[in-house]
């Protein structure tokens, strides 16, 4: 079978470990076929050496749907009622570093603090000279305590959506400890008329930066609602325009594609 007979086609392949995968065939350096697996959970590419091309089974378009390329996420700030949340549509090939930018922009955070993703037992975030080290094998990480920090710039969303994983945690500002539950609602096919990433819905404003986490935020709301409170004037002066009910969808949608220039 020739390369030109495979490119762009839907194929089925039985891998070395007996796993059967299906997906689009695309060239890599013109010597192998790379299959983007078709599933309700996107996976990494599967590489098929030229010596095994004859084992690839060509499938009819109607038999196998196109690969899902967009993940619809609902991101909810934990511990606050009524809930503060955003609905996002992002490419599955987006790095977690870029996804962090999208989440921060959608909520209106200022990117002035550290952050980290928790994916199962894995820690993925912003490496620095003091903290970062190459990831250990999972058993070793479990034996010796806290798993090492992996570099978010080298890991895409598709790579962590394995074993039907549907949720992860994103923490922003380790002092205030704002934890966001990131839930995968569904996978979609990319629409040619849309620009991604997108913010398509949401409710309520994110808390002001550095207000003390969930407990501090609850105290802030109580004081702002009580004009007779001894701290009312001081806290209102600290956040004069803050409205907890406000959410500007158009502004959030624009921000996820172009983060504010005044970000830290």
C-alpha distance (Angstrom), angle and dihedral (degrees) to the residues before:
residue distance angle dihedral
X1 . . .
X2 3.81 . .
X3 3.79 127.7 .
X4 3.80 92.5 -116.3
X5 3.81 89.2 56.4
X6 3.82 90.2 59.1
X7 3.78 108.0 38.3
X8 3.80 113.6 109.3
X9 3.80 92.3 1.8
X10 3.79 127.4 123.5
X11 3.78 109.7 -113.2
X12 3.79 140.8 179.9
X13 3.79 120.9 -144.5
X14 3.81 135.3 -178.7
X15 3.80 107.8 -142.9
X16 3.78 129.7 -145.6
X17 3.81 92.8 -90.2
X18 3.78 93.0 49.3
X19 3.82 95.5 -100.7
X20 3.79 114.0 143.1
X21 3.81 114.7 -142.0
X22 3.77 132.9 -179.9
X23 3.76 131.1 -162.5
X24 3.80 151.4 107.7
X25 3.79 116.7 -44.1
X26 3.79 117.0 -133.9
X27 3.79 133.1 168.8
X28 3.78 126.2 -106.4
X29 3.81 113.4 -170.2
X30 3.84 87.6 -24.6
X31 3.80 92.2 -87.6
X32 3.79 104.4 83.8
X33 3.76 138.0 35.2
X34 3.80 116.2 -123.5
X35 3.80 116.0 -155.8
X36 3.79 120.4 -158.6
X37 3.78 100.2 -149.8
X38 3.79 118.6 -120.6
X39 3.79 112.4 -136.2
X40 3.76 140.3 118.5
X41 3.82 83.1 -96.9
X42 3.83 115.9 52.9
X43 3.78 115.5 -130.3
X44 3.77 137.0 -171.7
X45 3.79 120.7 -82.1
X46 3.80 120.5 -79.7
X47 3.80 113.7 -138.9
X48 3.80 118.7 -143.6
X49 3.84 116.9 -164.4
X50 3.79 117.8 -132.2
X51 3.80 89.8 -112.7
X52 3.83 88.8 66.3
X53 3.80 100.1 44.0
X54 3.81 90.8 104.3
X55 3.82 87.5 63.8
X56 3.80 92.3 61.3
X57 3.80 114.3 105.3
X58 3.81 115.5 -146.0
X59 3.80 112.7 -136.0
X60 3.77 131.7 -156.4
X61 3.84 115.9 -108.9
X62 3.80 91.4 -119.5
X63 3.80 91.3 53.1
X64 3.79 95.7 59.1
X65 3.84 125.6 33.6
X66 3.82 122.6 -135.1
X67 3.79 118.5 -87.0
X68 3.79 115.8 -86.2
X69 3.80 107.0 -118.1
X70 3.82 103.4 172.7
X71 3.80 127.9 64.4
X72 3.80 118.7 -155.1
X73 3.79 108.1 -146.7
X74 3.77 132.6 -170.8
X75 3.80 111.0 -155.2
X76 3.80 115.7 -165.8
X77 3.79 128.0 -176.8
X78 3.80 107.1 -125.1
X79 3.78 125.1 -125.4
X80 3.82 99.5 20.1
X81 3.81 129.1 109.7
X82 2.98 128.9 -133.3
X83 3.81 85.2 38.2
X84 3.79 124.2 -110.1
X85 3.80 110.0 -147.0
X86 3.80 146.9 153.3
X87 3.81 131.4 -155.7
X88 3.80 113.7 -142.6
X89 3.80 136.0 -175.8
X90 3.80 112.7 -154.4
X91 3.83 136.2 166.9
X92 3.80 111.8 -101.7
X93 3.82 89.8 -132.0
X94 3.82 90.2 62.4
X95 3.81 113.5 119.8
X96 3.79 117.8 -118.9
X97 3.81 87.6 -118.9
X98 3.80 89.2 61.0
X99 3.82 91.6 41.7
X100 3.80 87.9 56.4
X101 3.81 89.0 55.8
X102 3.80 90.4 49.8
X103 3.81 93.7 50.8
X104 3.80 93.2 46.7
X105 3.81 92.4 48.1
X106 3.80 93.5 47.0
X107 3.80 91.7 53.8
X108 3.78 95.2 40.2
X109 3.81 95.7 -117.3
X110 3.80 114.2 156.6
X111 3.84 99.1 -131.3
X112 3.80 89.7 -123.5
X113 3.82 96.6 130.5
X114 3.80 139.6 53.7
X115 3.79 121.2 -91.0
X116 3.79 140.7 -169.6
X117 3.80 141.6 -168.6
X118 3.80 121.1 -135.2
X119 3.81 111.8 -155.3
X120 3.77 109.2 176.3
X121 3.80 103.6 -58.8
X122 3.80 93.2 -19.5
X123 3.81 125.7 104.2
X124 3.80 114.0 -153.1
X125 3.78 122.0 177.9
X126 3.78 150.0 98.1
X127 3.81 110.7 -19.6
X128 3.77 120.0 -151.2
X129 3.76 134.3 176.6
X130 3.80 93.1 -93.2
X131 3.79 100.1 46.3
X132 3.77 112.8 24.5
X133 3.80 123.9 96.0
X134 3.81 132.4 154.2
X135 3.82 109.9 -81.5
X136 3.78 115.7 -95.3
X137 3.77 123.3 -136.0
X138 3.85 109.4 -82.2
X139 3.84 95.1 -111.9
X140 3.81 91.5 53.3
X141 3.80 91.4 47.3
X142 3.79 90.1 52.6
X143 3.80 92.8 48.8
X144 3.77 97.4 48.2
X145 3.80 100.5 43.5
X146 3.78 127.9 -113.1
X147 3.82 113.0 37.2
X148 3.82 116.2 -116.3
X149 3.79 119.4 -99.7
X150 3.80 114.8 -100.4
X151 3.80 122.1 -150.9
X152 3.82 110.5 -101.6
X153 3.81 92.0 -156.4
X154 3.81 91.4 65.9
X155 3.83 98.1 47.9
X156 3.80 125.2 72.2
X157 3.78 128.5 -156.3
X158 3.80 93.4 -108.1
X159 3.80 90.1 57.4
X160 3.81 93.3 60.9
X161 3.80 97.1 41.6
X162 3.78 94.3 85.9
X163 3.80 133.3 127.9
X164 3.81 88.3 29.4
X165 3.79 91.1 -65.1
X166 3.79 108.3 177.7
X167 3.80 104.2 174.6
X168 3.78 143.1 38.3
X169 3.78 135.5 172.9
X170 3.78 125.5 -116.8
X171 3.82 117.0 -164.8
X172 3.80 121.6 -163.8
X173 3.82 123.7 -171.1
X174 3.79 108.1 11.2
X175 3.81 90.0 -145.9
X176 3.80 98.1 55.3
X177 3.81 88.2 27.5
X178 3.79 99.7 -146.9
X179 3.80 104.0 -170.5
X180 3.80 118.7 -164.2
X181 3.80 122.6 -163.9
X182 3.82 108.1 -141.7
X183 3.81 110.5 -159.7
X184 3.80 125.2 -175.0
X185 3.80 105.6 -136.2
X186 3.78 98.0 178.5
X187 3.80 146.2 -33.8
X188 3.78 120.3 -111.9
X189 3.77 139.4 -174.3
X190 3.78 116.4 -105.9
X191 3.82 113.2 -97.6
X192 3.80 112.1 -139.1
X193 3.81 91.4 -145.3
X194 3.82 94.4 56.7
X195 3.78 132.8 78.7
X196 3.79 117.5 -140.6
X197 2.98 142.7 -107.4
X198 3.82 97.8 43.8
X199 3.78 137.1 178.1
X200 3.79 106.5 -147.0
X201 3.81 103.8 171.8
X202 3.77 144.6 -2.8
X203 3.78 147.0 154.7
X204 3.79 134.0 -129.4
X205 3.78 132.7 -8.9
X206 3.80 122.4 -74.5
X207 3.82 114.0 -111.1
X208 3.81 118.3 -92.5
X209 3.79 114.4 -88.4
X210 3.82 116.6 -94.4
X211 3.82 95.3 12.4
X212 3.81 93.1 134.1
X213 3.78 105.6 -92.5
X214 3.80 125.4 -87.8
X215 3.82 94.9 -30.6
X216 3.79 92.6 45.9
X217 3.79 90.6 48.2
X218 3.80 92.2 51.8
X219 3.80 89.4 50.5
X220 3.80 90.8 48.8
X221 3.82 92.1 52.4
X222 3.80 91.9 48.3
X223 3.81 92.4 50.4
X224 3.80 94.3 46.0
X225 3.81 90.0 51.5
X226 3.82 91.8 50.8
X227 3.79 110.2 68.6
X228 3.79 89.9 -175.5
X229 3.80 94.5 56.8
X230 3.80 114.6 115.7
X231 3.82 91.0 -127.8
X232 3.80 96.5 45.2
X233 3.79 98.2 98.1
X234 3.80 93.2 43.9
X235 3.81 95.6 49.8
X236 3.79 93.9 41.5
X237 3.81 88.4 53.6
X238 3.81 88.9 49.5
X239 3.83 92.3 55.4
X240 3.83 104.3 17.3
X241 3.81 97.8 166.6
X242 3.80 100.1 36.2
X243 3.81 114.6 130.4
X244 3.83 114.0 175.8
X245 3.82 91.8 -157.2
X246 3.80 95.9 53.2
X247 3.79 122.0 109.0
X248 3.81 123.3 163.2
X249 3.81 107.1 -162.7
X250 3.81 95.0 -173.5
X251 3.80 91.7 52.0
X252 3.81 92.8 46.8
X253 3.80 91.8 48.1
X254 3.80 91.8 51.2
X255 3.81 92.5 45.6
X256 3.82 95.6 55.4
X257 3.81 89.6 61.1
X258 3.80 96.0 40.4
X259 3.83 114.8 25.1
X260 3.83 115.4 -147.3
X261 3.80 115.4 -81.5
X262 3.80 91.6 -130.9
X263 3.80 93.6 62.1
X264 3.79 114.3 131.8
